[in-house]
Amino acid sequence: MEDISVIDAFVAYLRKHGCPGLQVDERPEDTNRSSPEIDAIAGPFAIEHTSIDTLPDQRGESAQFMKVVDGIERELVISFRLRISIEYTAVKKGQDWNAIRQKLKNWISTQSPRLSDGSNVKDVPGIPFRLHISKDSNRPPSILFYRFIQPAGTLPTRIKTQFDRKAKKLLKKNRTRQRCFWWKVTTLPS
């Protein structure tokens, strides 16, 4: 759901629950692109919407990861189940993602059939991170990619940082308006 739809849904909720006739009067973020602004003003409410990744920089990390692995499972044919896990932050900016992707595809095609069933950890030349591999010849064929992360307990810190940043934008507006925080914690697949 896009920000505008989320805000409109929130205003509709407020309208049904004690604020009859409430509507979005202004969208300061759309009219002022030169400095941070709140998303909307509806009657006495200054509204700011945000989402917070469940994991640190989840959207950026996921995009980088997908540059390396996306579609490989459809491009290659194998006769066993192969699960490949890498550390959450292993794919980094500055790496040659196309080269890593080609090395990974080559390794899957030529070397993974030689692995014995079970868990393996491999350092593959040309791939700048370790592969944690599980092979199972008795399962339907597929190539599955995963990432793993050590729990860091940083979600509360990220929420506080976002809250503080958003609160500054809300405080810039008319101080007589009610401040309305509506948080949506987004859980994205890792």
C-alpha positions in Angstrom: 0.0 0.0 0.0 1.5 3.4 -1.0 1.8 6.2 1.6 -1.1 8.2 0.2 -3.4 5.1 0.4 -2.2 4.4 4.0 -2.8 8.0 5.1 -6.3 8.1 3.4 -7.2 4.9 5.1 -6.1 6.3 8.4 -8.1 9.5 7.9 -11.1 7.3 6.9 -10.7 5.3 10.2 -10.5 8.6 12.2 -13.6 9.9 10.4 -15.6 6.7 11.4 -14.3 6.8 15.0 -15.0 10.2 16.4 -13.9 12.7 13.8 -16.9 13.0 11.4 -16.2 15.0 8.2 -12.4 14.7 8.6 -10.5 14.8 5.3 -7.0 15.5 4.2 -6.6 19.3 3.8 -3.0 19.5 2.8 -0.1 17.3 1.7 2.9 19.4 2.7 5.4 16.8 1.5 4.0 17.1 -2.1 4.2 20.9 -2.2 7.6 21.4 -0.5 10.4 19.2 -1.9 13.2 21.4 -0.6 13.0 20.3 3.1 11.6 17.4 5.1 7.8 17.8 5.5 5.0 15.8 7.1 2.8 13.7 4.8 -0.6 15.2 5.5 -2.7 17.6 7.5 -6.3 16.5 8.2 -8.3 18.9 10.3 -6.4 19.2 13.6 -4.1 16.3 12.8 -0.5 16.5 11.5 0.1 13.0 10.0 3.4 11.4 9.3 3.7 7.8 7.9 6.7 5.6 7.9 7.7 2.0 7.8 10.6 0.4 9.5 12.5 -2.6 8.2 12.4 -5.6 10.5 16.1 -6.1 9.9 18.8 -3.3 9.5 18.6 -1.8 6.0 16.5 -4.7 4.9 15.3 -3.3 1.6 18.8 -2.3 0.5 20.3 -5.6 1.6 17.6 -7.5 -0.1 18.0 -5.6 -3.4 21.7 -6.3 -3.4 21.2 -10.0 -2.6 18.6 -10.3 -5.4 21.1 -8.9 -7.9 23.3 -11.9 -7.3 20.7 -14.8 -7.0 17.4 -13.7 -8.6 16.3 -16.2 -11.3 19.2 -18.7 -10.9 16.8 -21.4 -9.7 14.9 -21.0 -13.0 18.0 -20.9 -15.2 19.7 -24.0 -14.0 18.5 -27.6 -13.9 19.7 -30.0 -11.2 18.5 -33.4 -10.0 18.6 -32.7 -6.2 17.6 -30.1 -3.7 20.3 -27.5 -3.1 19.9 -24.9 -0.3 22.5 -22.2 -0.3 22.7 -19.8 2.6 24.9 -16.7 3.0 25.4 -14.2 5.7 22.8 -11.4 5.6 25.3 -8.6 4.7 27.6 -10.7 2.5 26.5 -9.1 -0.8 27.9 -5.6 -0.6 28.1 -2.5 -2.7 31.4 -2.3 -4.7 31.4 -6.1 -5.4 31.0 -7.2 -9.0 27.6 -8.8 -8.6 27.4 -10.0 -12.2 30.8 -11.8 -11.8 29.7 -13.3 -8.5 26.4 -14.4 -10.1 28.3 -16.1 -13.0 30.8 -17.8 -10.5 27.8 -19.0 -8.4 26.0 -20.4 -11.4 29.1 -22.2 -12.7 29.8 -23.7 -9.2 26.2 -24.9 -8.9 26.4 -26.5 -12.4 29.8 -28.1 -12.1 30.6 -28.6 -8.5 27.4 -29.1 -6.5 26.6 -32.4 -8.2 29.8 -33.8 -6.7 28.9 -32.8 -3.2 27.7 -35.5 -0.8 24.3 -35.1 0.8 24.2 -33.1 4.0 25.6 -29.8 5.1 28.7 -28.3 3.6 30.5 -25.0 4.0 32.4 -23.8 0.9 34.7 -21.0 -0.1 34.4 -20.7 -3.8 37.1 -18.8 -5.8 35.7 -15.6 -7.1 32.8 -15.4 -4.6 33.8 -13.1 -1.8 31.7 -14.8 0.9 31.3 -18.3 2.3 28.4 -20.5 1.1 26.6 -22.7 3.6 25.1 -25.5 1.5 22.7 -28.3 2.2 22.2 -31.0 -0.4 19.5 -33.6 -0.4 19.3 -36.0 -3.3 16.1 -37.6 -2.0 14.1 -34.4 -2.2 12.4 -32.9 -5.3 14.9 -30.9 -7.3 15.2 -27.2 -6.6 17.7 -24.5 -5.8 16.8 -22.4 -2.8 18.7 -19.3 -1.6 18.6 -18.0 2.0 20.3 -15.5 4.2 21.1 -15.7 7.9 21.7 -13.0 10.5 22.8 -13.1 14.1 20.1 -11.5 16.2 21.2 -8.0 17.0 18.3 -6.6 19.0 18.5 -3.3 17.0 14.8 -3.0 16.1 13.9 -0.8 19.2 16.9 1.4 18.4 15.8 1.8 14.8 12.2 2.6 15.8 13.4 5.3 18.2 15.7 6.8 15.6 12.8 6.9 13.1 10.4 8.2 15.7 12.8 11.0 16.7 13.3 12.0 13.0 9.6 12.0 12.2 8.8 13.9 15.4 11.1 16.8 14.3 9.0 17.1 11.1 5.8 17.1 13.0 7.0 19.7 15.5 7.7 22.1 12.6 4.0 22.4 11.9 1.5 24.5 13.8 2.1 23.6 17.4 -1.7 23.7 18.1 -2.3 20.7 15.9 -2.5 17.3 17.4 0.5 15.1 16.6 -0.5 11.8 15.2 2.0 9.0 14.8 0.9 5.9 13.0 3.6 3.3 12.8 3.5 0.4 10.4 6.4 -2.0 11.0 7.0 -3.7 7.7 8.2 -7.3 7.7 9.9 -8.1 4.5 11.2 -11.4 3.4 14.9 -11.7 4.1 
